[in-house]
Each structure stands twice: as C-alpha cells, then as structure tokens.
Amino acid sequence: IEIKVKMVEPLSTVWGPLNEFDHLELNILLAIPGQKGMNKIPRLDAQMPEGVEWNYQATINGWNGMMLKAVDGAEQISSQKPRIEVDAEVQTISMTFPASIIGEPKSLDGMSILITTWDGGGEGGLRPLELQPQGFTFGGGSQDDPKIMDQIWIPEIQMNEKRLNS
C-alpha cells in the first residue's frame, strides 16, 4: 500500500527534522477485513468510527516512524515500519506499507483507512490540549479529548481485481 498525503502549505523544517518535516504527526490506521483489531486509539484518546476496528497504526513525524499492531485488544510495537519519502517541492509525504507489515492479507478489498493529524510537540510527543491555551499547549478542550486536528476517513476500499489477458 502506498499512501500519499499532499499538504496545503509548505512543509516546515524549522527544527531540522530527519524526515524533512516537523510540527506534524500523521497517524494512519488500517482496518483489514477478517483481522481482529481494536476500536480505541489510545495514544490519540480517540475511537475508530463505530463498528470499525484498526489492525495497524503507523505514526509518522519528522524524526521517526513507528508501527503498531492490535493484538488481543492491546497495541504492540511492530519491529517494522513503513518507508517514508518526502517531496518538499510538491508538498507530499508518502508512506509505503509492504504486505509483510500488515499481516500479508490476501486482498485489500474492503479495507478502511483513517488518516489523522496533530501537532507533534517534539521527538514523538503530542502537543498537549488544555481548556486554556498556553505556551506549547493547544486550548479549547481537556487533556483527555481526542488528539485529532484533521482527519480523512476512507470507509471501504473497493479493489478492481480484473486481470488483463495477454
């Protein structure tokens, strides 16, 4: 699977990040039919849309990437992670997920994808949320509210598995 996210504004590199973008944390949650997962997204204090369970979560920020998998109702860190490529000129962040890190599914037909953003507060930390804004803290909510600024929900991918005869 390759997912490309195109940013509206130029990518920030103020902090000198290794992955060529900073201040942004992307979370990509994959829900693969036939695989048991979990609805709760603990680190983001959020839930998947009703009736959907994520199986794999990639967390990508300017310094690193991490892949989690849902196992027996808990998240486990995977030893693998997606490949990250940044094209600052066209303002895109591309993530490639080899089949080996998503359980080698026979098909991606019916898979759902949730992509979220939040502001990274440093090397892997999420910017806190409080009722009142303050230095390095977002305002307008409580610390337990979902850490989702933007989201894209793709409820069900339909694969065209038609093969061409030669």
C-alpha positions in Angstrom: 0.0 0.0 0.0 1.3 3.5 -0.8 -0.4 6.5 0.8 0.5 10.0 -0.3 -0.6 13.0 1.7 -0.4 16.4 0.0 -0.1 19.3 2.3 -1.7 22.7 1.5 1.2 24.7 3.0 4.9 24.1 2.5 6.4 21.6 4.9 8.1 23.1 7.9 11.7 22.2 8.7 12.4 24.8 11.4 13.5 22.1 13.9 15.8 20.4 11.4 13.9 17.0 11.3 15.4 13.9 9.8 12.3 13.1 7.8 12.2 16.6 6.3 9.0 17.9 8.0 8.3 19.0 11.6 5.4 20.1 13.8 3.2 17.5 12.1 2.3 14.0 13.3 0.4 11.7 10.9 -1.4 8.7 12.2 -2.6 6.2 9.6 -4.9 3.4 10.9 -5.6 0.4 8.7 -8.7 -1.8 9.3 -8.3 -5.0 7.3 -11.4 -7.2 6.9 -11.1 -10.6 8.6 -8.4 -9.5 11.1 -9.4 -8.9 14.7 -8.4 -5.4 15.9 -9.5 -2.7 18.4 -11.7 0.4 18.3 -9.9 2.5 20.8 -6.9 4.6 19.6 -5.2 5.0 23.0 -2.4 7.5 22.2 -4.8 9.8 20.4 -7.6 9.4 23.1 -9.9 8.7 20.2 -12.1 5.9 18.8 -12.4 4.5 15.3 -15.8 5.1 13.6 -18.5 2.9 15.0 -18.2 -0.8 14.1 -14.6 -0.5 12.8 -11.5 -1.9 14.4 -8.0 -0.9 13.4 -5.4 -3.6 13.0 -2.3 -1.5 12.2 -1.4 2.1 13.1 1.6 4.0 11.6 2.7 7.1 13.5 4.9 9.3 11.4 6.6 12.5 12.4 9.7 14.5 11.5 12.1 12.3 13.4 10.8 8.8 13.2 8.1 6.4 12.3 6.5 3.7 14.4 4.2 0.9 13.5 1.7 -0.6 16.0 -0.5 -3.6 15.6 -3.6 -4.6 17.5 -3.1 -7.9 19.3 -5.7 -9.3 21.8 -7.2 -5.9 22.5 -3.9 -4.2 23.1 -1.4 -2.4 20.9 2.0 -3.8 20.3 5.0 -2.2 18.6 6.0 -3.8 15.4 9.6 -4.4 14.5 8.9 -3.0 11.0 7.6 0.4 9.9 6.5 2.0 6.6 9.0 3.6 4.3 8.7 7.4 4.4 9.5 9.7 1.4 9.1 13.4 1.4 8.9 15.6 -1.7 9.0 19.2 -0.3 8.7 20.7 -3.8 5.3 19.2 -4.3 4.5 19.2 -0.6 3.8 15.4 -0.2 4.6 12.8 2.4 4.5 9.3 1.0 4.3 6.2 3.1 4.8 2.7 1.7 3.5 -0.3 3.7 4.8 -3.6 2.4 2.4 -6.6 2.8 4.7 -8.1 5.4 3.9 -5.4 8.0 0.2 -5.6 7.6 -0.3 -9.3 8.1 0.1 -10.4 4.4 -3.7 -10.0 3.6 -4.9 -12.0 0.5 -6.7 -8.8 -0.7 -7.2 -5.2 0.4 -10.8 -5.2 -0.8 -13.0 -3.8 1.9 -10.1 -2.3 3.9 -10.8 1.0 5.7 -8.2 3.8 6.3 -8.3 6.6 8.8 -5.6 9.3 8.5 -5.3 11.9 11.3 -3.1 14.8 12.0 -2.0 16.5 15.2 0.9 18.8 16.2 4.0 16.9 17.4 5.5 18.5 20.5 9.0 17.3 19.8 10.6 13.9 19.1 7.5 11.8 19.1 5.5 13.7 21.7 2.0 15.1 21.0 1.2 18.7 21.8 -0.9 18.8 25.0 -4.5 20.0 24.9 -6.0 22.0 27.8 -9.0 24.3 28.4 -6.9 27.4 28.1 -4.1 27.8 25.5 -0.6 28.5 26.8 2.9 28.2 25.6 3.3 24.9 23.6 -0.2 23.8 24.6 -3.4 23.9 22.5 -6.5 25.4 24.1 -10.2 24.6 23.7 -10.6 21.2 25.2 -9.4 18.9 28.0 -6.3 16.7 28.1 -8.4 13.6 27.5 -10.1 14.9 24.4 -9.2 13.3 21.0 -5.8 14.5 19.6 -7.1 14.9 16.1 -6.8 18.1 14.2 -7.7 16.9 10.7 -8.9 13.6 9.5 -9.6 11.7 6.3 -11.9 8.7 6.6 -11.9 6.2 3.7 -14.6 3.8 4.8 -14.1 0.9 2.4 -11.7 0.4 -0.5 -13.1 -1.4 -3.5 -10.3 -3.2 -5.3 -10.6 -3.7 -9.1 -9.1 -7.2 -9.3 -9.9 -7.6 -13.1 -6.9 -9.1 -14.8 -5.8 -8.3 -18.3 -5.3 -11.3 -20.6 -2.2 -11.2 -22.8 
